[in-house]
């Protein structure tokens, strides 16, 4: 386990439990107590947790951590979802991607796909990605075969997403073939939703500019209601998820014309 992975796991433990002792964390991560103490001190210096006598506890900010420090519990599931998503994109298409852990995995899967390998010098870039996520733009910029279009806007520290009128004005000018949306919640009554209204607004814009709207979300999202609506299911073409989706929920969505793809 790398140091960054270990730090992520410590933060996950702290958020889940509220607090964790040095010996407990050392046992779970199979490292020495001295290593855990150094990790606790490093995270406390970043104000990501509080140091306590013999352990660490969550701060208010621990529950709203940026993507850099957040661990996706079902990382392999997200990677499988992303791999399926990448197969839905053809060479020379324009793809829209919002922020979040699953959407980030989709961007990585697209970058790694041989479908978008560099062509001749005279050929246009085999893939164009439009995104409001700074972390996705940063990762893909070094992929010279991918053209990156980044919206303007105000950066949200927790998700690295750009929101606001500047982001919306850029999206009004583009045409997208396929939009991949990571969401906070999926509920039969409300459809796809985000935690914040400014993020939801930009997600709506990305979807409105796309010929095809694909939601990428693990099955746990189907149990969540979120604050700000993005799209009703009647305006979503495909949902890529895992086998944990409830069979009744799946039938309900398919009856509304949503294609459910199990990764």
C-alpha positions in Angstrom: 0.0 0.0 0.0 1.4 3.4 -1.0 1.6 6.3 1.4 -1.2 8.1 -0.3 -3.4 5.0 -0.2 -2.7 4.7 3.5 -3.6 8.3 4.2 -6.8 7.9 2.2 -7.7 4.8 4.2 -7.0 6.6 7.5 -9.3 9.4 6.5 -12.0 6.9 5.5 -11.7 5.2 8.9 -11.9 8.6 10.7 -15.0 9.7 8.8 -16.8 6.3 9.2 -16.0 6.0 13.0 -15.7 9.6 14.1 -12.3 8.7 15.7 -9.7 6.0 15.6 -6.8 4.9 17.9 -3.2 4.5 16.8 -3.1 0.8 17.6 -6.4 0.2 15.9 -5.3 1.9 12.7 -1.9 0.2 12.8 -3.6 -3.2 13.0 -6.1 -2.5 10.2 -3.4 -1.2 7.8 -0.7 -3.7 8.9 1.9 -1.0 9.6 3.7 0.1 12.7 2.2 2.4 15.3 5.1 4.8 14.6 4.0 5.0 10.9 0.4 5.7 11.9 1.5 8.5 14.3 3.5 10.2 11.5 0.5 9.8 9.2 -1.9 11.3 11.8 0.5 14.2 12.3 0.8 14.8 8.6 -3.0 14.8 8.1 -3.5 17.0 11.2 -1.0 19.5 9.7 -3.3 19.7 6.7 -6.3 20.2 9.0 -7.9 17.0 7.6 -8.3 15.5 11.1 -7.7 16.4 14.8 -4.9 14.7 16.8 -6.1 13.3 20.1 -4.2 11.5 22.9 -3.5 8.1 21.4 -5.4 8.7 18.2 -7.3 11.0 15.8 -10.8 12.3 15.4 -12.7 13.9 12.5 -12.9 17.6 11.9 -15.9 19.3 10.3 -14.0 19.3 7.1 -13.3 15.6 7.2 -16.8 14.8 6.1 -16.5 16.9 2.9 -13.0 16.0 1.7 -11.7 16.8 -1.8 -11.3 14.0 -4.3 -7.6 13.8 -3.7 -8.1 12.5 -0.2 -11.3 10.6 -0.7 -11.4 6.8 -1.1 -14.0 5.2 -3.3 -15.1 2.1 -1.3 -16.1 0.2 -4.4 -13.1 1.3 -6.6 -13.2 -1.9 -8.7 -16.9 -1.4 -9.4 -16.2 2.1 -10.5 -13.5 1.0 -12.8 -15.7 -1.7 -14.3 -18.4 0.9 -14.9 -15.8 3.2 -16.5 -14.6 0.5 -18.8 -18.1 -0.1 -20.1 -18.6 3.6 -20.5 -15.5 3.9 -22.7 -16.8 1.3 -25.1 -19.8 3.6 -25.9 -17.6 6.3 -27.4 -16.4 6.3 -31.0 -13.3 7.9 -32.5 -13.6 11.6 -33.3 -16.6 12.1 -31.0 -17.0 14.8 -28.4 -17.6 13.7 -24.8 -18.9 15.6 -21.9 -17.8 14.6 -18.4 -18.7 16.2 -15.0 -16.8 15.7 -11.8 -16.8 12.9 -9.1 -15.0 9.7 -8.5 -16.8 7.6 -11.1 -16.7 10.2 -13.8 -13.0 10.5 -13.2 -12.6 6.8 -13.8 -14.5 7.2 -17.0 -12.0 9.8 -18.1 -9.1 7.5 -17.3 -10.7 4.6 -19.2 -11.1 6.8 -22.2 -7.5 8.0 -22.1 -6.3 4.4 -21.9 -8.5 3.1 -24.7 -6.6 2.0 -27.9 -9.6 3.4 -29.8 -8.2 6.9 -29.2 -4.5 6.2 -29.9 -2.8 9.1 -31.8 -3.2 9.1 -35.5 -1.2 10.9 -38.2 -0.1 14.5 -37.7 -2.8 15.8 -40.1 -5.6 13.9 -38.3 -7.7 15.9 -35.9 -7.6 14.7 -32.3 -9.4 11.3 -32.0 -11.3 12.5 -29.0 -12.5 15.8 -27.6 -13.5 16.0 -23.9 -15.5 18.8 -22.5 -15.4 19.0 -18.7 -16.0 21.3 -15.8 -13.7 19.1 -13.5 -10.3 20.5 -13.0 -8.8 17.2 -11.9 -10.0 15.5 -15.0 -8.6 18.3 -17.2 -5.3 18.0 -15.5 -5.0 14.3 -16.0 -6.0 14.4 -19.6 -3.9 17.4 -20.7 -0.8 15.2 -20.8 -2.6 12.9 -23.3 -1.7 14.7 -26.5 -4.2 12.7 -28.5 -7.1 14.1 -26.5 -8.4 17.7 -27.0 -9.5 19.2 -23.7 -12.1 21.9 -23.4 -12.5 23.2 -19.9 -15.4 25.4 -18.8 -14.7 28.5 -16.8 -16.4 29.1 -13.5 -15.8 29.1 -9.8 -14.0 26.0 -8.4 -15.7 23.9 -5.7 -12.9 22.6 -3.5 -14.6 19.4 -2.6 -15.1 18.1 -6.1 -12.8 20.3 -8.2 -15.9 21.2 -10.4 -16.2 24.6 -12.0 -19.7 26.1 -11.6 -21.6 29.3 -12.2 -22.4 31.5 -15.2 -18.9 31.3 -16.7 -19.2 27.5 -16.9 -22.7 27.7 -18.3 -21.8 30.2 -21.0 -19.1 27.9 -22.4 -21.4 24.9 -22.4 -24.0 26.9 -24.4 -21.5 27.0 -27.3 -20.7 23.3 -27.6 -22.3 20.2 -29.1 -21.6 17.0 -27.3 -22.1 13.4 -28.7 -22.1 11.6 -25.3 -22.4 13.0 -21.8 -21.2 10.9 -18.9 -22.6 12.1 -15.6 -21.6 11.1 -12.1 -24.4 11.8 -9.7 -24.9 11.9 -5.9 -28.3 10.2 -5.9 -30.8 8.3 -8.1 -34.3 8.1 -6.8 -37.5 6.9 -8.6 -39.4 10.0 -7.6 -36.7 12.6 -8.5 -34.3 11.1 -11.0 -30.6 12.0 -11.0 -29.6 14.6 -8.5 -26.5 16.4 -7.1 -25.8 17.6 -3.6 -25.4 21.3 -4.6 -27.6 23.4 -6.8 -24.7 25.0 -8.7 -23.2 21.6 -9.6 -26.7 20.4 -10.7 -27.1 23.4 -13.0 -23.8 22.7 -14.8 -24.7 19.0 -15.0 -28.0 19.9 -16.6 -26.2 22.1 -19.1 -23.8 19.3 -20.0 -26.7 16.9 -20.5 -28.7 19.4 -22.5 -25.9 19.8 -25.0 -25.5 16.0 -25.6 -27.1 13.7 -28.1 -26.9 10.8 -25.6 -26.9 11.1 -21.7 -25.3 8.3 -19.8 -25.3 8.2 -16.0 -22.5 6.3 -14.4 -23.2 5.3 -10.8 -22.7 2.3 -8.5 -25.9 0.7 -7.1 -25.6 2.4 -3.7 -26.7 5.6 -5.4 -30.2 4.2 -6.0 -30.9 4.5 -2.3 -30.1 8.2 -2.1 -32.1 11.3 -2.4 -30.1 14.4 -3.0 -30.9 18.1 -2.8 -30.7 19.4 -6.4 -32.3 17.7 -9.4 -30.3 17.1 -12.6 -32.5 15.1 -14.9 -35.6 12.9 -14.6 -35.2 9.4 -15.7 -37.3 10.1 -18.8 -34.4 12.3 -20.1 -31.6 9.8 -19.3 -30.7 7.3 -22.1 -28.5 4.9 -20.2 -27.4 4.1 -16.7 -24.3 2.0 -16.2 -24.2 0.4 -12.7 -23.4 -2.8 -11.0 -25.4 -6.0 -10.2 -26.4 -4.6 -6.8 -29.3 -2.6 -8.3 -32.7 -3.7 -7.0 -34.6 -5.8 -9.5 -37.8 -3.8 -9.0 -36.0 -0.5 -9.4 -34.4 -1.8 -12.6 -37.8 -2.9 -14.0 -39.3 0.5 -13.2 -36.5 2.4 -14.9 -36.6 0.2 -18.0 -40.3 0.7 -18.2 -39.5 4.5 -18.5 -37.2 3.8 -21.4 -33.9 3.9 -19.6 -31.3 1.3 -20.7 -29.7 -0.3 -17.7 -26.2 -1.7 -18.3 -24.6 -3.9 -15.7 -20.8 -3.6 -15.5 
